[in-house]
Amino acid sequence: TELRKCLIRSIILIAIGFAISWMYTDQIFDLLRQPISPFLKTESGGLIFTAPMDKFVAHIKVALFSGFIISSPFWMHQLWLFISPALYKEERKYGVAFILFGTFLFLTGVSFVYFVVYPLAFEFLMTFGGDKDTPMIKIDEYLSFITTTTLVFGLTFEMPLILAVLGRLGIVSSDMLKASRRYTVVILALVSAVVTPPDLISQILLLIPLYLLFEFSIYLVKVIEKKQNLEE
């Protein structure tokens, strides 16, 4: 019941973000188009669409995508409300830190893929094989790719926060995480291969920060364990 309440409130908050974003979809669309714009060869320098509804549906997707991102502090708060009953009373005072740290990690992932991964990935993918062929990128396919990839990057960057909470709950330990390093690298490599464009550069660009975040998570869990030992 509590999970349902948090989900409903989160959906309402995302819907509010959607309504706000709808007024600025043209500007947001320009931002999302920017990474691939230098490689588009259409007369207008934009994407193409082949059905009457494509562009309208695209703007709905853009507004929903933007609404999810700008409402991130608020649905992080709902996530905290769901988790906090499992914590001790003195641990619940970290709610603000949880929300701020979680939002920071999510936005860092979103910014990293937009400013680092996409320029390098499109530079490789759109110029591979010479310039004789003309790219004609459809709006719906491009938006589906860029929104899904961006959100996946944002959510995967939440790994330190998730492992820190699991460590505080006693579900994982720093020793357990250290012992699973080799398996974790394989899993992270698979995740990187699945969620990134099909080129080695993008996969490495996701794998490296994910591994560094995993190492940071080990350190974070170890700090939490020391604090717990002192409290005991």
C-alpha positions in Angstrom: 0.0 0.0 0.0 2.8 2.4 0.9 4.6 1.6 -2.4 1.5 2.3 -4.3 1.1 5.6 -2.6 4.7 6.6 -3.4 4.3 5.5 -7.0 1.1 7.5 -7.5 2.6 10.6 -6.0 5.7 10.2 -8.2 3.5 9.9 -11.3 1.7 13.0 -10.3 5.0 14.9 -9.8 6.3 13.7 -13.2 3.0 14.8 -14.8 3.5 18.3 -13.3 7.0 18.3 -14.8 5.5 17.1 -18.1 3.0 20.0 -18.1 5.8 22.5 -17.4 8.1 21.0 -20.0 5.3 21.0 -22.6 5.5 24.8 -22.8 9.2 24.5 -23.8 9.3 21.4 -26.0 10.7 23.3 -29.0 13.7 24.4 -26.9 14.2 21.0 -25.3 13.9 19.3 -28.6 16.7 21.6 -29.9 18.9 20.5 -27.0 18.2 16.8 -27.6 18.9 17.2 -31.4 22.2 19.1 -30.8 24.5 16.0 -30.4 23.6 14.7 -33.9 22.9 18.0 -35.7 26.4 18.4 -37.1 26.0 15.1 -39.0 22.5 15.6 -40.4 22.5 16.2 -44.2 18.8 17.2 -44.7 18.1 20.6 -46.2 16.9 22.0 -42.9 19.6 20.3 -40.9 17.0 18.4 -38.9 15.6 15.0 -38.4 12.9 13.5 -40.7 9.5 12.0 -40.0 7.4 9.8 -42.3 3.9 9.9 -40.7 1.6 12.8 -39.8 1.6 12.0 -36.1 5.3 11.4 -35.7 6.3 15.0 -34.8 3.4 15.5 -32.3 4.2 12.2 -30.6 7.8 13.2 -30.5 7.0 16.3 -28.6 5.0 14.3 -26.1 8.0 12.0 -25.6 10.3 15.0 -25.1 8.0 16.6 -22.5 7.6 13.3 -20.6 11.4 12.8 -20.7 12.1 16.3 -19.5 9.3 16.0 -16.8 11.0 12.9 -15.5 14.4 14.6 -15.2 13.2 18.0 -13.7 11.1 16.1 -11.1 14.0 13.9 -10.0 14.4 15.6 -6.6 10.7 15.0 -5.9 10.5 11.3 -6.9 13.8 10.8 -5.0 11.9 12.2 -2.0 9.1 9.6 -2.6 11.7 6.9 -2.8 13.1 8.0 0.6 9.7 8.0 2.1 9.3 4.4 1.1 12.8 3.3 2.4 12.9 5.3 5.6 10.6 3.0 7.7 13.2 0.3 7.3 15.8 2.5 9.1 16.4 3.4 12.7 15.1 6.8 13.9 18.5 8.4 14.1 19.2 7.2 10.5 16.1 9.0 9.1 17.8 12.4 9.6 19.9 11.6 6.5 16.8 12.1 4.3 18.0 15.4 2.8 21.4 14.0 2.1 19.8 11.0 0.4 17.7 13.2 -1.8 20.5 15.6 -2.7 23.1 12.9 -3.3 20.6 10.8 -5.4 19.6 13.7 -7.5 23.2 14.7 -8.0 24.2 11.2 -9.1 21.2 11.0 -11.5 21.9 14.4 -13.1 25.6 13.6 -13.3 24.8 10.5 -15.3 22.5 12.4 -17.6 25.1 15.2 -18.1 27.9 12.7 -18.7 26.1 10.9 -21.5 24.9 14.1 -23.1 28.2 16.0 -23.0 30.8 13.2 -23.3 29.3 10.0 -24.7 27.0 11.3 -27.4 29.5 13.6 -29.2 32.1 10.8 -29.4 29.6 8.1 -30.2 27.9 10.1 -33.0 31.3 11.2 -34.3 32.3 7.6 -34.8 28.9 6.2 -35.9 27.9 8.9 -38.4 31.3 9.2 -40.1 32.1 5.4 -40.2 32.6 4.1 -43.7 33.2 7.4 -45.5 30.8 10.2 -46.4 29.2 8.9 -49.6 26.1 7.7 -47.8 23.6 10.3 -46.4 22.1 9.8 -42.9 18.3 10.2 -42.8 17.5 9.9 -39.1 13.8 9.5 -38.2 12.5 11.5 -35.2 10.8 8.6 -33.4 13.9 6.3 -33.7 16.3 9.0 -32.6 14.2 10.1 -29.6 13.6 6.5 -28.5 17.3 5.9 -28.6 18.5 9.1 -26.9 15.8 9.2 -24.1 16.3 5.5 -23.2 20.0 5.8 -23.2 20.0 9.0 -21.2 17.7 7.6 -18.5 19.7 4.4 -18.2 22.9 6.4 -17.7 21.2 8.5 -15.1 19.8 5.5 -13.2 23.0 3.4 -13.4 24.9 6.3 -11.8 22.7 5.7 -8.7 24.8 2.6 -7.8 26.7 4.2 -4.9 23.4 5.4 -3.3 21.8 2.0 -3.7 24.7 0.1 -2.3 25.1 2.5 0.6 21.5 1.9 1.6 21.9 -1.8 1.3 25.1 -1.6 3.3 23.3 0.4 6.0 20.5 -2.3 6.1 23.2 -5.0 6.4 22.3 -6.7 3.2 25.8 -6.1 1.6 29.2 -5.5 3.2 32.4 -4.0 1.9 34.1 -7.4 2.1 31.3 -8.9 0.0 31.7 -6.2 -2.6 35.5 -6.6 -2.7 35.2 -10.3 -3.2 32.8 -9.8 -6.1 35.0 -7.4 -8.0 35.8 -9.7 -10.9 32.1 -10.7 -11.3 31.1 -7.1 -11.0 33.4 -6.0 -13.8 31.9 -8.6 -16.1 28.3 -7.5 -15.2 29.2 -3.9 -15.7 30.7 -4.7 -19.1 27.6 -6.5 -20.1 25.4 -3.6 -18.9 27.6 -1.1 -20.9 27.3 -3.2 -24.0 23.5 -3.4 -23.8 22.6 0.2 -23.0 25.2 2.1 -25.1 25.4 2.5 -28.9 27.0 -0.4 -30.7 30.6 0.9 -30.6 33.5 0.2 -28.3 34.1 3.8 -27.4 30.7 4.3 -25.9 30.9 1.0 -24.0 34.2 2.0 -22.5 33.0 5.5 -21.6 30.2 3.9 -19.5 32.2 1.0 -18.1 35.0 3.3 -16.7 32.8 5.6 -14.6 30.6 2.6 -13.5 33.6 0.8 -12.2 34.9 3.9 -10.4 31.4 4.4 -8.9 31.6 0.7 -7.7 34.9 1.3 -6.1 33.5 4.5 -4.5 30.6 2.4 -3.3 33.0 0.0 -1.5 34.6 2.9 0.3 31.1 4.4 1.2 29.9 1.1 2.6 33.1 0.7 4.6 32.6 4.1 6.1 29.1 3.2 7.0 30.2 0.0 8.6 32.8 1.8 10.8 30.2 4.2 11.9 27.9 1.3 12.8 30.6 -0.3 14.8 31.3 2.9 16.7 27.6 3.2 17.5 27.4 -0.4 18.7 
